[in-house]
């Protein structure tokens, strides 16, 4: 059964073994070029992403020793698509990493906990980590992150 929920979900993959990436998402409203609805210009909301890479030191995946910045798009402080972000909103994050940072590991971790099926083959409950929506999304080396931003409003998706 498909459950439709408001907001957007981002899939972020970091295939680098020595770089932590931080991703900041902002919203930007723009008028559709030449589109009119009963004489009015229609608009749409886009998500813009800013990416910052940090070199990770041996055995450390949370804070890099040096920062190397690369930005894509531009950030807008007046983000109209984030209705509740200024009011202490959170987002749900799911971080998949190999145990010990070893790509050959037989164990995958979800938010630091080993994923394993039950004795009857049942799939474990996938629990999200609640993160302050104002903070960047941290993508550790060799990891996959799903970030669900429920307070992002995109009228085109309504």
C-alpha positions as CSV (number, residue, x, y, z in Angstrom):
1,X,0.0,0.0,0.0
2,X,1.4,3.4,-1.0
3,X,1.2,6.1,1.6
4,X,1.6,9.6,0.2
5,X,3.1,12.1,2.6
6,X,3.9,15.8,2.2
7,X,7.4,17.0,1.5
8,X,10.3,15.6,-0.5
9,X,12.8,12.8,0.0
10,X,16.5,13.1,-1.1
11,X,18.7,10.2,-1.9
12,X,22.4,11.0,-1.3
13,X,25.3,8.6,-2.1
14,X,28.9,9.2,-1.1
15,X,31.2,6.7,-2.9
16,X,34.4,8.4,-1.6
17,X,36.2,6.6,1.1
18,X,37.9,9.7,2.4
19,X,35.5,12.6,2.0
20,X,32.6,13.6,4.2
21,X,30.0,15.6,2.4
22,X,27.5,18.1,3.9
23,X,24.4,19.0,1.9
24,X,22.2,22.0,2.5
25,X,18.9,22.2,0.8
26,X,17.0,25.5,0.3
27,X,13.9,26.4,-1.6
28,X,13.5,29.0,-4.3
29,X,10.3,30.2,-5.9
30,X,10.4,31.2,-9.6
31,X,7.9,32.2,-12.2
32,X,7.4,29.8,-15.0
33,X,8.6,31.5,-18.2
34,X,5.7,32.4,-20.4
35,X,3.2,30.3,-18.4
36,X,-0.1,32.0,-17.7
37,X,-3.3,31.0,-16.0
38,X,-6.2,33.3,-16.6
39,X,-3.7,36.2,-17.3
40,X,-1.6,35.5,-14.2
41,X,1.9,34.1,-14.1
42,X,2.2,30.7,-12.4
43,X,5.1,29.8,-10.2
44,X,6.9,26.8,-9.0
45,X,9.2,25.9,-6.2
46,X,12.6,24.3,-6.7
47,X,15.0,22.7,-4.2
48,X,18.5,24.0,-4.5
49,X,21.4,22.1,-3.1
50,X,24.7,23.4,-1.7
51,X,27.5,20.8,-1.2
52,X,30.6,21.1,1.0
53,X,33.2,18.3,1.0
54,X,35.6,17.7,4.0
55,X,38.6,15.4,4.0
56,X,38.1,12.6,6.6
57,X,40.9,11.4,8.8
58,X,41.6,7.7,9.4
59,X,38.8,6.1,11.4
60,X,36.8,9.3,11.6
61,X,33.7,10.0,9.6
62,X,31.9,12.8,11.4
63,X,34.2,15.8,11.2
64,X,36.9,16.3,8.6
65,X,40.3,17.9,9.2
66,X,40.2,20.2,6.3
67,X,37.3,21.8,4.4
68,X,37.0,21.9,0.6
69,X,33.9,23.7,-0.5
70,X,32.0,23.2,-3.8
71,X,28.6,24.8,-4.1
72,X,26.0,24.0,-6.7
73,X,23.1,26.4,-7.2
74,X,22.6,29.2,-4.6
75,X,21.1,29.4,-1.2
76,X,18.2,31.7,-0.4
77,X,17.6,32.6,3.2
78,X,13.9,33.5,2.5
79,X,13.2,29.9,1.4
80,X,9.4,29.9,0.6
81,X,9.2,26.1,0.3
82,X,10.2,25.5,3.9
83,X,7.2,26.7,5.8
84,X,8.1,25.4,9.2
85,X,11.9,25.3,9.1
86,X,12.3,28.5,11.2
87,X,10.1,27.1,13.9
88,X,12.4,24.3,15.0
89,X,11.3,21.8,12.4
90,X,13.1,18.4,12.0
91,X,13.7,16.1,9.2
92,X,13.9,12.3,9.1
93,X,17.3,10.8,8.1
94,X,18.2,7.2,7.3
95,X,22.0,6.5,7.1
96,X,23.2,3.3,5.5
97,X,26.9,2.4,6.1
98,X,29.0,-0.8,6.0
99,X,30.1,-2.1,9.4
100,X,33.5,-0.6,10.3
101,X,33.5,1.4,7.1
102,X,34.6,-1.8,5.2
103,X,32.9,-2.1,1.8
104,X,33.4,-5.9,2.0
105,X,31.5,-6.1,5.3
106,X,28.6,-8.6,5.3
107,X,26.8,-6.3,7.8
108,X,25.0,-3.0,6.9
109,X,24.2,-0.5,9.6
110,X,21.1,1.7,9.6
111,X,21.8,4.8,11.7
112,X,24.6,2.9,13.5
113,X,22.5,-0.3,14.2
114,X,23.1,-3.6,12.4
115,X,20.3,-4.5,9.9
116,X,19.3,-8.2,10.3
117,X,16.2,-10.1,9.4
118,X,14.3,-11.8,12.2
119,X,14.4,-15.5,12.8
120,X,11.3,-15.8,10.7
121,X,12.8,-13.7,7.9
122,X,10.9,-10.6,8.8
123,X,12.4,-7.2,7.9
124,X,13.4,-5.1,10.9
125,X,11.6,-1.8,11.6
126,X,13.4,1.1,9.8
127,X,13.7,3.8,12.4
128,X,14.7,7.3,11.3
129,X,16.9,9.7,13.2
130,X,15.3,13.1,13.8
131,X,17.6,16.0,12.9
132,X,17.3,19.8,13.2
133,X,16.2,20.9,9.7
134,X,18.4,23.9,9.9
135,X,21.5,21.7,10.0
136,X,23.2,20.4,6.9
137,X,22.8,16.7,5.9
138,X,26.0,14.9,6.8
139,X,26.9,12.1,4.3
140,X,29.8,10.0,5.7
141,X,32.3,8.3,3.4
142,X,30.9,5.1,1.8
143,X,27.4,5.8,2.8
144,X,23.9,6.2,1.5
145,X,21.5,8.7,3.1
146,X,17.7,9.1,2.6
147,X,16.6,12.5,4.0
148,X,12.8,13.1,4.3
149,X,12.0,16.8,4.5
150,X,8.3,16.8,5.3
151,X,8.0,20.6,5.7
152,X,9.1,21.3,2.1
153,X,6.1,22.6,0.1
154,X,6.2,22.1,-3.6
155,X,2.8,23.3,-5.1
156,X,3.5,21.5,-8.4
157,X,3.4,18.2,-6.5
158,X,0.0,18.9,-4.9
